[in-house]
């Protein structure tokens, strides 16, 4: 038996805090949480840069909340027409599943795939973390490994989507919203209301996904609302972490130079932000829409601190870390990592005369 939790209209901070809490708890059974957010909220991937991904002016004007997920991947818009799926597996049950995220994605997404198929929607796992229908994205997936050993599988199922609002709130390659921009986005994504027959509702999608998980994993879902003690713990995590500025956006620092190296990889965009003072790396922040273990990324950021900002020194440090770690970000090669750091180092060398005149990000 698995536990089921059904909610609608939750806030961004509560919704994300609840998912992390369930993944990090000790004991209990696997839990499938099927919920919607209050319209609307923007959710950043764990490793993304807020200012480069989100149009904060538009979000403020439209009173759209912004928060950061514990899972990696890209920025998404959530609300009443997007079904949130959160499957949490306690640490004691982790042995029943593979360790590799790459193997976990198609397994854990199976309930969604089976559920949508009952409406004639043939969704397939594609790329690094998407479910697609005829080449168009209908669901994004994410995975988070809690310190306790528990697992969180995240998914957002697009029942419907306001593409115009997405273009207004998220920073895209388009300089202005045009018919071409709208057509391009529409051509790359799809929704259940577009694909399903008869027309899909959030409620119908929720029940279909629930039944899909029951059939795929041979379990029975038992509806069990939040206990008072759980709500108290979630509220505490929400206040201490998800509702804080330090979680959503790293603080700024004056008096040093900030340089960024970017590398587009098959597993997503990799960005390396370096704060440089007196020719050495004071802080390092690694961002992007890739997927990786949080602890490994943070360990690399610490490893790089104090290294002279030169290609030679950085290459030696990264090679040593890679050899010690046996790899870092699943699917991203050492050469791609070296390339991103190398580009940042070259920018630092070119701008070394103005080290004290730039703002920078500091690793939280």
Secondary structure, DSSP 8 states (H G I E B T S, - for coil): -EEEEEEEEE-HHHHHHHHHHHHH--SS--EEEEEEESS-EEEE-TT--HHHHB-HHHHHHTT-EEEE-SS-S--EEESTTEEEEEEEE-GGGGGGS-S-HHHHHHHHTHHHHHHHHTTT---EEETTTEEEETTEEEEEEEEEE-TTS-EEEEEEEES---HHHHHHHB--S-SS--HHHHHHHHHHB--HHHH-SS---HHHHHHHHHHHHHHHHT--EEE----HHHHHHHHHHIIIIITSHHHHS--EEEEEEEEEEEEEETTEEEEEEEEEETTEEEEEEEEES----HHHHHHHHHHHTT-BSSHHHHHHHHHHHHHHHT-SSTT--HHHHHHHHHHHHHHHHHTGGGGGGEEEE---
